[in-house]
Amino acid sequence: MFKKILIANRGEIALRIIRTCKEMGIKTVAVYSTADKESLHVRFADEAVCIGPAPSAKSYLNIPNLIAAAEITNADAIHPGYGFLSENAEFSRICTENGIKFIGASPEMINSMGDKASAKDTMKKAGVPTIPGSDGLLTSAEQGKKIAAKIKYPVIIKATAGGGGRGMRIIKSAEEFDKAWNDARQEAKAAFGNDGMYLEKFVEEPRHIEIQIVGDQNGRVCHLSERDCSIQRRHQKLIEETPSPFIDDDLRERMGQAAIAGAAAINYEGVGTIEFLVDKHKDFYFMEMNTRIQVEHPITEEVVNYDLIKEQIKVAAGIPISGKNYYPQMHAIECRINAEDPKAGFRPSPGKINVLHIPGGHGVRVDTHVYAGYTIPANYDSMIAKLIVSAQTREEAIVKMKRALSEFVIEGIKTTIPFHLAMMDDEGFKSGNFTTSYLDSYDFSKV
């Protein structure tokens, strides 16, 4: 087992990893930018190293500084958390070359899944259902129009290096194609430095369902069932739950086996998710694979009593998994608490937290790095906490979430708590009758 792990991340996920490391008897090293000097992950780690100024490019994305921090503290492993360098093949390779275990996927695994076009091809060969569309990248708008005419509109074009909804356009007719093609390519080039595009059939009334998987170094893979991430705004998840109110036992089993087949096809090591779109007919299609821990992993932990970070570390140390699959024994919901103003288009709201009261009680968990007096920097993602509740049924979980949200007091900044409270009373959400576009027509004046 590792003696010391450096956490190449910040905020709540860094603190989450530190907690599990302490329980496993592993020493921890926190890294931080000058903007994060007062963050809790810095206080609770055994050691802390400043790796640069506030901008991510000069700190959390600065590979030489991270490797240097690991070397001067004698860390024998690096945990990247999520975001930042967690799916960076170059970082994974450099860690290995420096004798440091990267607690995550190998460069080959990251590359095979990081490019969406090659990932789709890999999954298709593994027998995982994929959305009809282009074979690889499009060479021109004319080629895209021919494919769209064959599989029928609506279609969607996506940047191969995309994420967060950028470089993506839904096209409903041939007349719209050229403008959408040009706009998407320009956006992708600006955001990712890569304007490669591919095309797919647009799945109508989709649910975003992800399957949690774990693979060990011996080629064994298991799944831990699904999470429903359909409540999202501009492709950014806001509420996740497990089990999905839309998935039945038969579909859960088929999706689980498909996810295992996909992970096994690349000899996947570590925790990760296979992401699917599921249409109203309960046909499911591969969307992407995330070769890292997910923001929403706690809801899976709560319903199957399984520490995913601990398992991730054990797998990286060469300890085999049991190979058995896990199924939800309860219902859990996660609300992402962001420092944003939902009444002003979710505008970021950095600043000082003057008053903070965190909810508690049976089945209530809060993962956060903030405290009263803490100043939220404007340099990073606006998520400041995750509120997770678990109960015997979905109805009980919704009631518990509403109660917990009403206890969650954060003063000094705007947060998404009012939005989440409104959603717990929303009939569409309560009925489980929603898709990924549900919030497109939501009346935010009710918040």
Secondary structure, DSSP 8 states (H G I E B T S, - for coil): --SEEEE---HHHHHHHHHHHHHTT-EEEEEEEGGGTT-HHHHHSSEEEEEESSSGGGTTT-HHHHHHHHHHTT-SEEE--SSTTTT-HHHHHHHHHTT-EESS--HHHHHHHHSHHHHHHHHHHTT--B-SB-SS--S-HHHHHHHHHHH-S-EEEEEEEEETTEEEEEE-SGGGHHHHHHHHHHHHHHHHS---EEEEE--SS-EEEEEEEEE-TTS-EEEEEEEEEEEEETTEEEEEEES-TT--HHHHHHHHHHHHHHHHHTT--EEEEEEEEE-TTS-EEEEEEE-S--TTHHHHHHHHT--HHHHHHHHHTT----------SSEEEEEEEESEEGGGTTEE--EE--EEE---STTEEEEE---TT-EE-SSS-SEEEEEEEEESSHHHHHHHHHHHHHH-EEESS--SHHHHHHHHT-HHHHHT---TTGGGG--GGG-
